[in-house]
Amino acid sequence: MSNSDLDNCDGMVDNSAPSSPPVDQVSSAQTVVIVITDWDRGMSLTFPADEEVSKLLSRDEHIDLLTATLELARDADPEMDFEPTRRWVRQRASELTGPLAKAKSEIEQLELLAHHLAEVHGLKGDSDSFREAACSYLPHVIETGRGLPISLSVLYIAVAAEAQIPLTGVAAPAHFLTRFESAGGPLFLDAFSGGQIYDEADCVAFLYERTKLSPADIALSLGPIGPRVIIMRMLNNLRVLFAGQHLWNDLLPVQRRLAALQPANVQEQLDLAQVERRVGRLDDCIDRLRRLKASTSADWRPQIEAELSAARKVIALSN
């Protein structure tokens, strides 16, 4: 699966819509969203160990983004200790305290931040990162210096926040960036390219060369985004990677999170049922589909019935 086949992910054309195609059709760009009118909370998804992600489930945007991304990474390493990553962020910010105090301009501060993270500590992107799930996980990014635009950007945002530099995320098409509100207008940092700094016009031109989208559409995408969009984009990166490689057990916790963050999105619930079927969690799959069938419009019945039939066939073949 090539990068150009993928949607809603880092490093490729991306309109940053939160929903994605069904798991069985992951290369398709089609997305359909229908609101569930009376979803049975008996199948609600919770994450009691994940304090920050749990806040997002209640639409609380005041979260610790660094911790939330580590909670995602813990799906791959249940014994993960968050403190080494937090300590690394604090240390990098501490190292910048003196140089930043001597900076003569806002752009010089950004240049110092970028130089320190990219050149001194080796944080840069490469094309192989898009094929490795570990490049979405911050401890691995710190250890290797390699990451996706979004995982590198989260580290930039975290270090900058610790150093009192307000960076925000930007869900630009094809390439995640960070944004700084300077006195002369917004500036954009590209963590994937070693901290390249653009003004708005140069950023639009850069993204136009990558996407060929209209400059007007690109400009509209350059506003700051909150933690919820960042977390969902990171999850979409992992979903497309795991689905493309048929790593269904790895995909299950990712899809559970996407379904939990979008409980009124029928397609996300269907996607979760598909993954549950593929990993052999047939009781969960059938229960989810039955509840969906009882709580959604008739337009969804053919897809739900097809999934129920597929799950029942698996059960029949195993008996």
MOJO-V489921 format. One line per field, one symbol per residue. phi: phi as a letter, one per 20 degrees, with the letter a starting at -180 (. if undefined). psi: psi as a letter, one per 30 degrees, with the letter a starting at -180 (. if undefined). A space follows every 50 residues. Layout:
phi=???
psi=???
This chain:
phi=.egfedcmcfnbgbemffecfggfcfefefccccffebffffdfdccfed fffffffemeeecefgffffffffgebgegeffgfffgfffffffegfgf fefebfffffffgffffeefdmebebffgfdcfgfedggffffdmdafgf fffffgffffffemdedceceffmafcdcceefeofdcddffdmngdcef fffffffffedmffgfffgfeeffceggffffffffgfgfffffelefff fgfffffffffcfeefffffgffffgffenefffgfffffffffcdffge ggfffffffffffffffee
psi=kleffklhlkglkjggkfllllefhffkfkkkkkkkfikjffglkliffj eeeeeefggjfiljeeeeeeeeffefifgkkfeeeeeeeeeeeeffeeee ffkfleeeeeeeeeeeeeeeggjlllffefgjefffkeeeeeefgkllee eeeeeeeeeeefghjjklljilkfjkllkkjlfglkkkkjefhggkkkle eeeeeeeeeefglkeeeeeffglklleeeeeeeeeeeeeeeeefghieee feeeeeeeeefifgjeeeeeeeeeeeefggieeeeeeeeeeeefgllfff eeeeeeeeeeeeeeeeff.
